[in-house]
Amino acid sequence: MNGYLAYDNSIKGKRPGIIVVHEWWGHDDYAKKRARMLAELGYHAIAIDMYGNGKKAAHPKDAGAFSGAVKKNMAVAEKRFMAAYRVLQKQDNVAKDKIAAIGYCFGGGIVIEMARRGVDLDGVVSFHGSLGTKEKAINGKVKAKVLVLNGEADPFVKKEAIAGFKEEMKAANVDFKFINYPGAKHSFTKSTADEYGKKFSLPLAYNAEADKKSWNEMKHFLDKLF
């Protein structure tokens, strides 16, 4: 697993650590860019690799195969996540008891799954991530606060899935917030989403307003946590 650490050397003292989980395309420049943006906010971020050897998908079929293999074995996925978690905690400038995670698409689903599995995170943020699960959250097990930032026009996230997710979170007494951005489609935070959408005939589209609002929502969420 090849991760990517980002932090600002000019900031002194310990700071919260943030784990960034990539989209189904793999450990690409987009996840690293978001890690750098978090570093600019004063956090120490690690863009983690869930597929191994930093491999990236060039086609949706590969992306589906890579992400599907991870989702089929969540015990292994958790081990990979926790390996990165420990690397982040070991950094000299990271406050070990202040760790959160954010994820995009596939990564959004992963950070929610880590919360469901009781990983010791202060909070998780999912950007246009999947909501379904084979193992629902159990009352008292979830330690993390949960923020879900979803595109209202995302065909991959059905209304039934949203309703089921909200019911699940309420039943498990999870501190969560769900925001739907009107008109926003899948991958609304990624400036190259339209290019990918046209190339592979997928319903992907960048939405500048939703991108800005969701990032600000995340910043507010992290500010309150830490």
PyMOL commands that place a pseudoatom at each C-alpha (Angstrom):
pseudoatom trace, name=CA, resn=MET, resi=1, chain=A, elem=C, hetatm=0, pos=[0.000, 0.000, 0.000]
pseudoatom trace, name=CA, resn=ASN, resi=2, chain=A, elem=C, hetatm=0, pos=[1.479, 3.339, -1.079]
pseudoatom trace, name=CA, resn=GLY, resi=3, chain=A, elem=C, hetatm=0, pos=[0.079, 6.322, 0.804]
pseudoatom trace, name=CA, resn=TYR, resi=4, chain=A, elem=C, hetatm=0, pos=[0.714, 10.038, 0.379]
pseudoatom trace, name=CA, resn=LEU, resi=5, chain=A, elem=C, hetatm=0, pos=[1.305, 12.363, 3.338]
pseudoatom trace, name=CA, resn=ALA, resi=6, chain=A, elem=C, hetatm=0, pos=[0.639, 16.103, 3.174]
pseudoatom trace, name=CA, resn=TYR, resi=7, chain=A, elem=C, hetatm=0, pos=[1.301, 18.704, 5.869]
pseudoatom trace, name=CA, resn=ASP, resi=8, chain=A, elem=C, hetatm=0, pos=[2.539, 22.276, 6.321]
pseudoatom trace, name=CA, resn=ASN, resi=9, chain=A, elem=C, hetatm=0, pos=[6.036, 22.478, 7.812]
pseudoatom trace, name=CA, resn=SER, resi=10, chain=A, elem=C, hetatm=0, pos=[5.529, 26.084, 8.888]
pseudoatom trace, name=CA, resn=ILE, resi=11, chain=A, elem=C, hetatm=0, pos=[2.861, 25.097, 11.409]
pseudoatom trace, name=CA, resn=LYS, resi=12, chain=A, elem=C, hetatm=0, pos=[4.282, 24.177, 14.786]
pseudoatom trace, name=CA, resn=GLY, resi=13, chain=A, elem=C, hetatm=0, pos=[2.903, 21.678, 17.259]
pseudoatom trace, name=CA, resn=LYS, resi=14, chain=A, elem=C, hetatm=0, pos=[0.596, 18.711, 16.919]
pseudoatom trace, name=CA, resn=ARG, resi=15, chain=A, elem=C, hetatm=0, pos=[-2.511, 18.819, 14.751]
pseudoatom trace, name=CA, resn=PRO, resi=16, chain=A, elem=C, hetatm=0, pos=[-5.438, 16.524, 13.888]
pseudoatom trace, name=CA, resn=GLY, resi=17, chain=A, elem=C, hetatm=0, pos=[-4.847, 13.863, 11.254]
pseudoatom trace, name=CA, resn=ILE, resi=18, chain=A, elem=C, hetatm=0, pos=[-7.204, 13.290, 8.339]
pseudoatom trace, name=CA, resn=ILE, resi=19, chain=A, elem=C, hetatm=0, pos=[-7.398, 10.109, 6.239]
pseudoatom trace, name=CA, resn=VAL, resi=20, chain=A, elem=C, hetatm=0, pos=[-8.449, 10.601, 2.601]
pseudoatom trace, name=CA, resn=VAL, resi=21, chain=A, elem=C, hetatm=0, pos=[-9.886, 7.607, 0.713]
pseudoatom trace, name=CA, resn=HIS, resi=22, chain=A, elem=C, hetatm=0, pos=[-9.829, 7.694, -3.086]
pseudoatom trace, name=CA, resn=GLU, resi=23, chain=A, elem=C, hetatm=0, pos=[-12.584, 7.128, -5.653]
pseudoatom trace, name=CA, resn=TRP, resi=24, chain=A, elem=C, hetatm=0, pos=[-13.073, 3.783, -7.396]
pseudoatom trace, name=CA, resn=TRP, resi=25, chain=A, elem=C, hetatm=0, pos=[-10.450, 4.880, -9.973]
pseudoatom trace, name=CA, resn=GLY, resi=26, chain=A, elem=C, hetatm=0, pos=[-7.740, 4.287, -7.363]
pseudoatom trace, name=CA, resn=HIS, resi=27, chain=A, elem=C, hetatm=0, pos=[-4.966, 6.193, -5.606]
pseudoatom trace, name=CA, resn=ASP, resi=28, chain=A, elem=C, hetatm=0, pos=[-4.787, 9.070, -8.089]
pseudoatom trace, name=CA, resn=ASP, resi=29, chain=A, elem=C, hetatm=0, pos=[-3.821, 12.743, -8.128]
pseudoatom trace, name=CA, resn=TYR, resi=30, chain=A, elem=C, hetatm=0, pos=[-7.303, 13.830, -7.090]
pseudoatom trace, name=CA, resn=ALA, resi=31, chain=A, elem=C, hetatm=0, pos=[-7.050, 12.196, -3.649]
pseudoatom trace, name=CA, resn=LYS, resi=32, chain=A, elem=C, hetatm=0, pos=[-3.553, 13.658, -3.243]
pseudoatom trace, name=CA, resn=LYS, resi=33, chain=A, elem=C, hetatm=0, pos=[-4.853, 17.112, -4.202]
pseudoatom trace, name=CA, resn=ARG, resi=34, chain=A, elem=C, hetatm=0, pos=[-7.503, 16.914, -1.492]
pseudoatom trace, name=CA, resn=ALA, resi=35, chain=A, elem=C, hetatm=0, pos=[-4.825, 15.841, 1.011]
pseudoatom trace, name=CA, resn=ARG, resi=36, chain=A, elem=C, hetatm=0, pos=[-2.822, 18.961, 0.130]
pseudoatom trace, name=CA, resn=MET, resi=37, chain=A, elem=C, hetatm=0, pos=[-5.925, 21.127, 0.527]
pseudoatom trace, name=CA, resn=LEU, resi=38, chain=A, elem=C, hetatm=0, pos=[-6.401, 19.673, 4.019]
pseudoatom trace, name=CA, resn=ALA, resi=39, chain=A, elem=C, hetatm=0, pos=[-2.740, 20.413, 4.777]
pseudoatom trace, name=CA, resn=GLU, resi=40, chain=A, elem=C, hetatm=0, pos=[-3.363, 24.034, 3.778]
pseudoatom trace, name=CA, resn=LEU, resi=41, chain=A, elem=C, hetatm=0, pos=[-6.139, 24.110, 6.393]
pseudoatom trace, name=CA, resn=GLY, resi=42, chain=A, elem=C, hetatm=0, pos=[-3.624, 23.060, 9.054]
pseudoatom trace, name=CA, resn=TYR, resi=43, chain=A, elem=C, hetatm=0, pos=[-4.260, 19.305, 9.186]
pseudoatom trace, name=CA, resn=HIS, resi=44, chain=A, elem=C, hetatm=0, pos=[-1.856, 16.435, 8.546]
pseudoatom trace, name=CA, resn=ALA, resi=45, chain=A, elem=C, hetatm=0, pos=[-3.484, 14.361, 5.824]
pseudoatom trace, name=CA, resn=ILE, resi=46, chain=A, elem=C, hetatm=0, pos=[-2.784, 10.943, 4.351]
pseudoatom trace, name=CA, resn=ALA, resi=47, chain=A, elem=C, hetatm=0, pos=[-4.288, 9.928, 1.020]
pseudoatom trace, name=CA, resn=ILE, resi=48, chain=A, elem=C, hetatm=0, pos=[-4.398, 6.160, 1.436]
pseudoatom trace, name=CA, resn=ASP, resi=49, chain=A, elem=C, hetatm=0, pos=[-4.180, 3.331, -1.080]
pseudoatom trace, name=CA, resn=MET, resi=50, chain=A, elem=C, hetatm=0, pos=[-6.938, 0.720, -0.781]
pseudoatom trace, name=CA, resn=TYR, resi=51, chain=A, elem=C, hetatm=0, pos=[-5.983, -1.328, -3.861]
pseudoatom trace, name=CA, resn=GLY, resi=52, chain=A, elem=C, hetatm=0, pos=[-2.245, -1.897, -3.374]
pseudoatom trace, name=CA, resn=ASN, resi=53, chain=A, elem=C, hetatm=0, pos=[0.881, -0.720, -5.227]
pseudoatom trace, name=CA, resn=GLY, resi=54, chain=A, elem=C, hetatm=0, pos=[-0.920, 2.564, -5.921]
pseudoatom trace, name=CA, resn=LYS, resi=55, chain=A, elem=C, hetatm=0, pos=[-2.725, 0.955, -8.835]
pseudoatom trace, name=CA, resn=LYS, resi=56, chain=A, elem=C, hetatm=0, pos=[-5.253, 2.969, -10.785]
pseudoatom trace, name=CA, resn=ALA, resi=57, chain=A, elem=C, hetatm=0, pos=[-8.069, 1.962, -13.120]
pseudoatom trace, name=CA, resn=ALA, resi=58, chain=A, elem=C, hetatm=0, pos=[-8.111, 3.244, -16.694]
pseudoatom trace, name=CA, resn=HIS, resi=59, chain=A, elem=C, hetatm=0, pos=[-11.613, 1.922, -17.416]
pseudoatom trace, name=CA, resn=PRO, resi=60, chain=A, elem=C, hetatm=0, pos=[-14.840, 1.624, -15.377]
pseudoatom trace, name=CA, resn=LYS, resi=61, chain=A, elem=C, hetatm=0, pos=[-14.709, -2.188, -15.688]
pseudoatom trace, name=CA, resn=ASP, resi=62, chain=A, elem=C, hetatm=0, pos=[-11.339, -2.216, -13.909]
pseudoatom trace, name=CA, resn=ALA, resi=63, chain=A, elem=C, hetatm=0, pos=[-12.524, 0.327, -11.349]
pseudoatom trace, name=CA, resn=GLY, resi=64, chain=A, elem=C, hetatm=0, pos=[-15.574, -1.810, -10.627]
pseudoatom trace, name=CA, resn=ALA, resi=65, chain=A, elem=C, hetatm=0, pos=[-13.444, -4.927, -10.268]
pseudoatom trace, name=CA, resn=PHE, resi=66, chain=A, elem=C, hetatm=0, pos=[-10.930, -3.235, -7.937]
pseudoatom trace, name=CA, resn=SER, resi=67, chain=A, elem=C, hetatm=0, pos=[-13.561, -1.609, -5.721]
pseudoatom trace, name=CA, resn=GLY, resi=68, chain=A, elem=C, hetatm=0, pos=[-15.779, -4.702, -5.757]
pseudoatom trace, name=CA, resn=ALA, resi=69, chain=A, elem=C, hetatm=0, pos=[-12.932, -6.899, -4.539]
pseudoatom trace, name=CA, resn=VAL, resi=70, chain=A, elem=C, hetatm=0, pos=[-12.374, -4.570, -1.575]
pseudoatom trace, name=CA, resn=LYS, resi=71, chain=A, elem=C, hetatm=0, pos=[-16.060, -4.377, -0.681]
pseudoatom trace, name=CA, resn=LYS, resi=72, chain=A, elem=C, hetatm=0, pos=[-16.412, -8.175, -0.778]
pseudoatom trace, name=CA, resn=ASN, resi=73, chain=A, elem=C, hetatm=0, pos=[-13.926, -8.508, 2.073]
pseudoatom trace, name=CA, resn=MET, resi=74, chain=A, elem=C, hetatm=0, pos=[-14.451, -5.665, 4.524]
pseudoatom trace, name=CA, resn=ALA, resi=75, chain=A, elem=C, hetatm=0, pos=[-12.252, -7.364, 7.131]
pseudoatom trace, name=CA, resn=VAL, resi=76, chain=A, elem=C, hetatm=0, pos=[-9.274, -6.938, 4.775]
pseudoatom trace, name=CA, resn=ALA, resi=77, chain=A, elem=C, hetatm=0, pos=[-10.426, -3.417, 3.878]
pseudoatom trace, name=CA, resn=GLU, resi=78, chain=A, elem=C, hetatm=0, pos=[-10.410, -2.512, 7.566]
pseudoatom trace, name=CA, resn=LYS, resi=79, chain=A, elem=C, hetatm=0, pos=[-6.872, -3.899, 7.972]
pseudoatom trace, name=CA, resn=ARG, resi=80, chain=A, elem=C, hetatm=0, pos=[-5.667, -1.748, 5.077]
pseudoatom trace, name=CA, resn=PHE, resi=81, chain=A, elem=C, hetatm=0, pos=[-7.414, 1.304, 6.480]
pseudoatom trace, name=CA, resn=MET, resi=82, chain=A, elem=C, hetatm=0, pos=[-5.989, 0.702, 9.951]
pseudoatom trace, name=CA, resn=ALA, resi=83, chain=A, elem=C, hetatm=0, pos=[-2.463, 0.246, 8.581]
pseudoatom trace, name=CA, resn=ALA, resi=84, chain=A, elem=C, hetatm=0, pos=[-2.694, 3.774, 7.161]
pseudoatom trace, name=CA, resn=TYR, resi=85, chain=A, elem=C, hetatm=0, pos=[-4.351, 4.993, 10.361]
pseudoatom trace, name=CA, resn=ARG, resi=86, chain=A, elem=C, hetatm=0, pos=[-1.323, 3.819, 12.368]
pseudoatom trace, name=CA, resn=VAL, resi=87, chain=A, elem=C, hetatm=0, pos=[1.134, 5.416, 9.928]
pseudoatom trace, name=CA, resn=LEU, resi=88, chain=A, elem=C, hetatm=0, pos=[-0.687, 8.726, 10.385]
pseudoatom trace, name=CA, resn=GLN, resi=89, chain=A, elem=C, hetatm=0, pos=[-0.689, 8.404, 14.181]
pseudoatom trace, name=CA, resn=LYS, resi=90, chain=A, elem=C, hetatm=0, pos=[3.078, 7.801, 14.188]
pseudoatom trace, name=CA, resn=GLN, resi=91, chain=A, elem=C, hetatm=0, pos=[3.835, 11.169, 12.598]
pseudoatom trace, name=CA, resn=ASP, resi=92, chain=A, elem=C, hetatm=0, pos=[5.540, 13.505, 15.069]
pseudoatom trace, name=CA, resn=ASN, resi=93, chain=A, elem=C, hetatm=0, pos=[3.180, 16.401, 14.366]
pseudoatom trace, name=CA, resn=VAL, resi=94, chain=A, elem=C, hetatm=0, pos=[-0.105, 14.445, 14.611]
pseudoatom trace, name=CA, resn=ALA, resi=95, chain=A, elem=C, hetatm=0, pos=[-2.340, 14.484, 17.689]
pseudoatom trace, name=CA, resn=LYS, resi=96, chain=A, elem=C, hetatm=0, pos=[-2.899, 10.719, 17.999]
pseudoatom trace, name=CA, resn=ASP, resi=97, chain=A, elem=C, hetatm=0, pos=[-6.329, 11.057, 19.608]
pseudoatom trace, name=CA, resn=LYS, resi=98, chain=A, elem=C, hetatm=0, pos=[-7.661, 13.420, 16.919]
pseudoatom trace, name=CA, resn=ILE, resi=99, chain=A, elem=C, hetatm=0, pos=[-8.241, 11.455, 13.714]
pseudoatom trace, name=CA, resn=ALA, resi=100, chain=A, elem=C, hetatm=0, pos=[-11.003, 11.839, 11.113]
pseudoatom trace, name=CA, resn=ALA, resi=101, chain=A, elem=C, hetatm=0, pos=[-11.540, 10.474, 7.603]
pseudoatom trace, name=CA, resn=ILE, resi=102, chain=A, elem=C, hetatm=0, pos=[-13.030, 11.742, 4.363]
pseudoatom trace, name=CA, resn=GLY, resi=103, chain=A, elem=C, hetatm=0, pos=[-13.749, 9.844, 1.170]
pseudoatom trace, name=CA, resn=TYR, resi=104, chain=A, elem=C, hetatm=0, pos=[-14.996, 10.304, -2.363]
pseudoatom trace, name=CA, resn=CYS, resi=105, chain=A, elem=C, hetatm=0, pos=[-17.408, 7.947, -4.183]
pseudoatom trace, name=CA, resn=PHE, resi=106, chain=A, elem=C, hetatm=0, pos=[-15.996, 4.477, -3.331]
pseudoatom trace, name=CA, resn=GLY, resi=107, chain=A, elem=C, hetatm=0, pos=[-13.965, 6.195, -0.606]
pseudoatom trace, name=CA, resn=GLY, resi=108, chain=A, elem=C, hetatm=0, pos=[-17.063, 7.825, 0.828]
pseudoatom trace, name=CA, resn=GLY, resi=109, chain=A, elem=C, hetatm=0, pos=[-18.608, 4.397, 1.206]
pseudoatom trace, name=CA, resn=ILE, resi=110, chain=A, elem=C, hetatm=0, pos=[-15.424, 3.103, 2.828]
pseudoatom trace, name=CA, resn=VAL, resi=111, chain=A, elem=C, hetatm=0, pos=[-15.240, 5.812, 5.509]
pseudoatom trace, name=CA, resn=ILE, resi=112, chain=A, elem=C, hetatm=0, pos=[-18.900, 5.201, 6.406]
pseudoatom trace, name=CA, resn=GLU, resi=113, chain=A, elem=C, hetatm=0, pos=[-18.143, 1.471, 6.637]
pseudoatom trace, name=CA, resn=MET, resi=114, chain=A, elem=C, hetatm=0, pos=[-15.198, 2.182, 8.958]
pseudoatom trace, name=CA, resn=ALA, resi=115, chain=A, elem=C, hetatm=0, pos=[-17.550, 4.190, 11.177]
pseudoatom trace, name=CA, resn=ARG, resi=116, chain=A, elem=C, hetatm=0, pos=[-20.042, 1.300, 11.159]
pseudoatom trace, name=CA, resn=ARG, resi=117, chain=A, elem=C, hetatm=0, pos=[-17.264, -1.082, 12.187]
pseudoatom trace, name=CA, resn=GLY, resi=118, chain=A, elem=C, hetatm=0, pos=[-16.469, 1.028, 15.244]
pseudoatom trace, name=CA, resn=VAL, resi=119, chain=A, elem=C, hetatm=0, pos=[-13.076, 2.382, 14.137]
pseudoatom trace, name=CA, resn=ASP, resi=120, chain=A, elem=C, hetatm=0, pos=[-11.880, 5.034, 16.611]
pseudoatom trace, name=CA, resn=LEU, resi=121, chain=A, elem=C, hetatm=0, pos=[-12.489, 8.115, 14.449]
pseudoatom trace, name=CA, resn=ASP, resi=122, chain=A, elem=C, hetatm=0, pos=[-13.804, 11.474, 15.631]
pseudoatom trace, name=CA, resn=GLY, resi=123, chain=A, elem=C, hetatm=0, pos=[-15.743, 11.919, 12.422]
pseudoatom trace, name=CA, resn=VAL, resi=124, chain=A, elem=C, hetatm=0, pos=[-16.144, 10.809, 8.809]
pseudoatom trace, name=CA, resn=VAL, resi=125, chain=A, elem=C, hetatm=0, pos=[-17.213, 12.776, 5.735]
pseudoatom trace, name=CA, resn=SER, resi=126, chain=A, elem=C, hetatm=0, pos=[-18.549, 11.127, 2.584]
pseudoatom trace, name=CA, resn=PHE, resi=127, chain=A, elem=C, hetatm=0, pos=[-18.594, 13.082, -0.693]
pseudoatom trace, name=CA, resn=HIS, resi=128, chain=A, elem=C, hetatm=0, pos=[-20.957, 11.508, -3.278]
pseudoatom trace, name=CA, resn=GLY, resi=129, chain=A, elem=C, hetatm=0, pos=[-20.314, 8.128, -1.661]
pseudoatom trace, name=CA, resn=SER, resi=130, chain=A, elem=C, hetatm=0, pos=[-22.250, 4.868, -1.613]
pseudoatom trace, name=CA, resn=LEU, resi=131, chain=A, elem=C, hetatm=0, pos=[-24.595, 4.263, 1.320]
pseudoatom trace, name=CA, resn=GLY, resi=132, chain=A, elem=C, hetatm=0, pos=[-25.493, 0.576, 1.152]
pseudoatom trace, name=CA, resn=THR, resi=133, chain=A, elem=C, hetatm=0, pos=[-24.003, -2.050, 3.434]
pseudoatom trace, name=CA, resn=LYS, resi=134, chain=A, elem=C, hetatm=0, pos=[-24.185, -5.750, 4.274]
pseudoatom trace, name=CA, resn=GLU, resi=135, chain=A, elem=C, hetatm=0, pos=[-23.703, -5.054, 7.992]
pseudoatom trace, name=CA, resn=LYS, resi=136, chain=A, elem=C, hetatm=0, pos=[-25.777, -2.210, 9.406]
pseudoatom trace, name=CA, resn=ALA, resi=137, chain=A, elem=C, hetatm=0, pos=[-24.579, 0.034, 12.214]
pseudoatom trace, name=CA, resn=ILE, resi=138, chain=A, elem=C, hetatm=0, pos=[-25.165, -1.320, 15.701]
pseudoatom trace, name=CA, resn=ASN, resi=139, chain=A, elem=C, hetatm=0, pos=[-26.372, 0.881, 18.529]
pseudoatom trace, name=CA, resn=GLY, resi=140, chain=A, elem=C, hetatm=0, pos=[-23.397, 1.925, 20.659]
pseudoatom trace, name=CA, resn=LYS, resi=141, chain=A, elem=C, hetatm=0, pos=[-20.704, 0.706, 18.251]
pseudoatom trace, name=CA, resn=VAL, resi=142, chain=A, elem=C, hetatm=0, pos=[-20.251, 3.804, 16.082]
pseudoatom trace, name=CA, resn=LYS, resi=143, chain=A, elem=C, hetatm=0, pos=[-17.788, 6.257, 17.634]
pseudoatom trace, name=CA, resn=ALA, resi=144, chain=A, elem=C, hetatm=0, pos=[-17.573, 8.721, 14.748]
pseudoatom trace, name=CA, resn=LYS, resi=145, chain=A, elem=C, hetatm=0, pos=[-19.885, 11.581, 13.876]
pseudoatom trace, name=CA, resn=VAL, resi=146, chain=A, elem=C, hetatm=0, pos=[-21.028, 11.171, 10.271]
pseudoatom trace, name=CA, resn=LEU, resi=147, chain=A, elem=C, hetatm=0, pos=[-21.477, 13.790, 7.543]
pseudoatom trace, name=CA, resn=VAL, resi=148, chain=A, elem=C, hetatm=0, pos=[-22.836, 12.728, 4.144]
pseudoatom trace, name=CA, resn=LEU, resi=149, chain=A, elem=C, hetatm=0, pos=[-22.629, 15.181, 1.235]
pseudoatom trace, name=CA, resn=ASN, resi=150, chain=A, elem=C, hetatm=0, pos=[-24.693, 13.840, -1.635]
pseudoatom trace, name=CA, resn=GLY, resi=151, chain=A, elem=C, hetatm=0, pos=[-25.742, 14.961, -5.099]
pseudoatom trace, name=CA, resn=GLU, resi=152, chain=A, elem=C, hetatm=0, pos=[-29.540, 15.115, -5.284]
pseudoatom trace, name=CA, resn=ALA, resi=153, chain=A, elem=C, hetatm=0, pos=[-29.392, 14.169, -8.996]
pseudoatom trace, name=CA, resn=ASP, resi=154, chain=A, elem=C, hetatm=0, pos=[-26.944, 11.272, -8.496]
pseudoatom trace, name=CA, resn=PRO, resi=155, chain=A, elem=C, hetatm=0, pos=[-28.530, 8.210, -10.170]
pseudoatom trace, name=CA, resn=PHE, resi=156, chain=A, elem=C, hetatm=0, pos=[-26.165, 5.877, -8.302]
pseudoatom trace, name=CA, resn=VAL, resi=157, chain=A, elem=C, hetatm=0, pos=[-27.674, 6.828, -4.936]
pseudoatom trace, name=CA, resn=LYS, resi=158, chain=A, elem=C, hetatm=0, pos=[-31.365, 5.932, -4.969]
pseudoatom trace, name=CA, resn=LYS, resi=159, chain=A, elem=C, hetatm=0, pos=[-33.987, 7.587, -2.766]
pseudoatom trace, name=CA, resn=GLU, resi=160, chain=A, elem=C, hetatm=0, pos=[-34.629, 4.203, -1.158]
pseudoatom trace, name=CA, resn=ALA, resi=161, chain=A, elem=C, hetatm=0, pos=[-30.946, 3.942, -0.227]
pseudoatom trace, name=CA, resn=ILE, resi=162, chain=A, elem=C, hetatm=0, pos=[-31.023, 7.410, 1.327]
pseudoatom trace, name=CA, resn=ALA, resi=163, chain=A, elem=C, hetatm=0, pos=[-34.153, 6.603, 3.339]
pseudoatom trace, name=CA, resn=GLY, resi=164, chain=A, elem=C, hetatm=0, pos=[-32.646, 3.301, 4.478]
pseudoatom trace, name=CA, resn=PHE, resi=165, chain=A, elem=C, hetatm=0, pos=[-29.388, 4.961, 5.482]
pseudoatom trace, name=CA, resn=LYS, resi=166, chain=A, elem=C, hetatm=0, pos=[-31.153, 7.597, 7.560]
pseudoatom trace, name=CA, resn=GLU, resi=167, chain=A, elem=C, hetatm=0, pos=[-33.254, 4.945, 9.302]
pseudoatom trace, name=CA, resn=GLU, resi=168, chain=A, elem=C, hetatm=0, pos=[-30.117, 2.904, 9.991]
pseudoatom trace, name=CA, resn=MET, resi=169, chain=A, elem=C, hetatm=0, pos=[-28.267, 5.871, 11.504]
pseudoatom trace, name=CA, resn=LYS, resi=170, chain=A, elem=C, hetatm=0, pos=[-31.224, 6.856, 13.678]
pseudoatom trace, name=CA, resn=ALA, resi=171, chain=A, elem=C, hetatm=0, pos=[-31.752, 3.277, 14.892]
pseudoatom trace, name=CA, resn=ALA, resi=172, chain=A, elem=C, hetatm=0, pos=[-28.069, 3.057, 15.882]
pseudoatom trace, name=CA, resn=ASN, resi=173, chain=A, elem=C, hetatm=0, pos=[-28.165, 6.484, 17.590]
pseudoatom trace, name=CA, resn=VAL, resi=174, chain=A, elem=C, hetatm=0, pos=[-25.418, 7.837, 15.329]
pseudoatom trace, name=CA, resn=ASP, resi=175, chain=A, elem=C, hetatm=0, pos=[-24.728, 11.583, 15.332]
pseudoatom trace, name=CA, resn=PHE, resi=176, chain=A, elem=C, hetatm=0, pos=[-25.156, 12.190, 11.594]
pseudoatom trace, name=CA, resn=LYS, resi=177, chain=A, elem=C, hetatm=0, pos=[-26.046, 14.858, 9.070]
pseudoatom trace, name=CA, resn=PHE, resi=178, chain=A, elem=C, hetatm=0, pos=[-27.162, 14.270, 5.481]
pseudoatom trace, name=CA, resn=ILE, resi=179, chain=A, elem=C, hetatm=0, pos=[-27.099, 17.030, 2.858]
pseudoatom trace, name=CA, resn=ASN, resi=180, chain=A, elem=C, hetatm=0, pos=[-28.484, 16.769, -0.664]
pseudoatom trace, name=CA, resn=TYR, resi=181, chain=A, elem=C, hetatm=0, pos=[-27.186, 19.316, -3.196]
pseudoatom trace, name=CA, resn=PRO, resi=182, chain=A, elem=C, hetatm=0, pos=[-29.924, 20.151, -5.751]
pseudoatom trace, name=CA, resn=GLY, resi=183, chain=A, elem=C, hetatm=0, pos=[-29.029, 19.333, -9.346]
pseudoatom trace, name=CA, resn=ALA, resi=184, chain=A, elem=C, hetatm=0, pos=[-25.660, 17.811, -8.410]
pseudoatom trace, name=CA, resn=LYS, resi=185, chain=A, elem=C, hetatm=0, pos=[-24.777, 14.518, -10.100]
pseudoatom trace, name=CA, resn=HIS, resi=186, chain=A, elem=C, hetatm=0, pos=[-22.217, 11.863, -9.212]
pseudoatom trace, name=CA, resn=SER, resi=187, chain=A, elem=C, hetatm=0, pos=[-18.598, 13.102, -8.788]
pseudoatom trace, name=CA, resn=PHE, resi=188, chain=A, elem=C, hetatm=0, pos=[-19.822, 16.684, -8.378]
pseudoatom trace, name=CA, resn=THR, resi=189, chain=A, elem=C, hetatm=0, pos=[-16.574, 17.697, -6.603]
pseudoatom trace, name=CA, resn=LYS, resi=190, chain=A, elem=C, hetatm=0, pos=[-14.234, 16.596, -9.398]
pseudoatom trace, name=CA, resn=SER, resi=191, chain=A, elem=C, hetatm=0, pos=[-13.427, 19.145, -12.104]
pseudoatom trace, name=CA, resn=THR, resi=192, chain=A, elem=C, hetatm=0, pos=[-12.661, 16.402, -14.645]
pseudoatom trace, name=CA, resn=ALA, resi=193, chain=A, elem=C, hetatm=0, pos=[-15.935, 14.532, -14.019]
pseudoatom trace, name=CA, resn=ASP, resi=194, chain=A, elem=C, hetatm=0, pos=[-17.535, 15.726, -17.278]
pseudoatom trace, name=CA, resn=GLU, resi=195, chain=A, elem=C, hetatm=0, pos=[-14.550, 14.459, -19.251]
pseudoatom trace, name=CA, resn=TYR, resi=196, chain=A, elem=C, hetatm=0, pos=[-14.853, 11.008, -17.659]
pseudoatom trace, name=CA, resn=GLY, resi=197, chain=A, elem=C, hetatm=0, pos=[-18.611, 11.066, -18.143]
pseudoatom trace, name=CA, resn=LYS, resi=198, chain=A, elem=C, hetatm=0, pos=[-18.352, 11.705, -21.875]
pseudoatom trace, name=CA, resn=LYS, resi=199, chain=A, elem=C, hetatm=0, pos=[-15.525, 9.237, -22.382]
pseudoatom trace, name=CA, resn=PHE, resi=200, chain=A, elem=C, hetatm=0, pos=[-17.324, 6.338, -20.703]
pseudoatom trace, name=CA, resn=SER, resi=201, chain=A, elem=C, hetatm=0, pos=[-20.986, 7.391, -21.104]
pseudoatom trace, name=CA, resn=LEU, resi=202, chain=A, elem=C, hetatm=0, pos=[-21.456, 7.719, -17.349]
pseudoatom trace, name=CA, resn=PRO, resi=203, chain=A, elem=C, hetatm=0, pos=[-23.752, 10.180, -15.514]
pseudoatom trace, name=CA, resn=LEU, resi=204, chain=A, elem=C, hetatm=0, pos=[-20.867, 12.172, -14.002]
pseudoatom trace, name=CA, resn=ALA, resi=205, chain=A, elem=C, hetatm=0, pos=[-20.755, 15.972, -13.849]
pseudoatom trace, name=CA, resn=TYR, resi=206, chain=A, elem=C, hetatm=0, pos=[-18.783, 18.623, -11.995]
pseudoatom trace, name=CA, resn=ASN, resi=207, chain=A, elem=C, hetatm=0, pos=[-20.863, 21.136, -10.052]
pseudoatom trace, name=CA, resn=ALA, resi=208, chain=A, elem=C, hetatm=0, pos=[-18.810, 24.127, -8.915]
pseudoatom trace, name=CA, resn=GLU, resi=209, chain=A, elem=C, hetatm=0, pos=[-21.422, 25.381, -6.450]
pseudoatom trace, name=CA, resn=ALA, resi=210, chain=A, elem=C, hetatm=0, pos=[-21.915, 21.980, -4.807]
pseudoatom trace, name=CA, resn=ASP, resi=211, chain=A, elem=C, hetatm=0, pos=[-18.139, 21.451, -4.741]
pseudoatom trace, name=CA, resn=LYS, resi=212, chain=A, elem=C, hetatm=0, pos=[-17.574, 24.718, -2.884]
pseudoatom trace, name=CA, resn=LYS, resi=213, chain=A, elem=C, hetatm=0, pos=[-20.509, 24.273, -0.521]
pseudoatom trace, name=CA, resn=SER, resi=214, chain=A, elem=C, hetatm=0, pos=[-19.607, 20.678, 0.355]
pseudoatom trace, name=CA, resn=TRP, resi=215, chain=A, elem=C, hetatm=0, pos=[-15.962, 21.580, 1.071]
pseudoatom trace, name=CA, resn=ASN, resi=216, chain=A, elem=C, hetatm=0, pos=[-17.091, 24.426, 3.325]
pseudoatom trace, name=CA, resn=GLU, resi=217, chain=A, elem=C, hetatm=0, pos=[-19.506, 22.058, 5.065]
pseudoatom trace, name=CA, resn=MET, resi=218, chain=A, elem=C, hetatm=0, pos=[-16.606, 19.663, 5.686]
pseudoatom trace, name=CA, resn=LYS, resi=219, chain=A, elem=C, hetatm=0, pos=[-14.441, 22.489, 7.043]
pseudoatom trace, name=CA, resn=HIS, resi=220, chain=A, elem=C, hetatm=0, pos=[-17.176, 23.502, 9.478]
pseudoatom trace, name=CA, resn=PHE, resi=221, chain=A, elem=C, hetatm=0, pos=[-17.644, 19.865, 10.508]
pseudoatom trace, name=CA, resn=LEU, resi=222, chain=A, elem=C, hetatm=0, pos=[-13.908, 19.417, 11.200]
pseudoatom trace, name=CA, resn=ASP, resi=223, chain=A, elem=C, hetatm=0, pos=[-13.726, 22.756, 13.031]
pseudoatom trace, name=CA, resn=LYS, resi=224, chain=A, elem=C, hetatm=0, pos=[-16.474, 21.607, 15.388]
pseudoatom trace, name=CA, resn=LEU, resi=225, chain=A, elem=C, hetatm=0, pos=[-14.792, 18.212, 15.913]
pseudoatom trace, name=CA, resn=PHE, resi=226, chain=A, elem=C, hetatm=0, pos=[-11.373, 19.630, 16.721]
for i in range(1, 226): cmd.bond("trace and resi %d" % i, "trace and resi %d" % (i + 1))
show_as sticks, trace
zoom trace
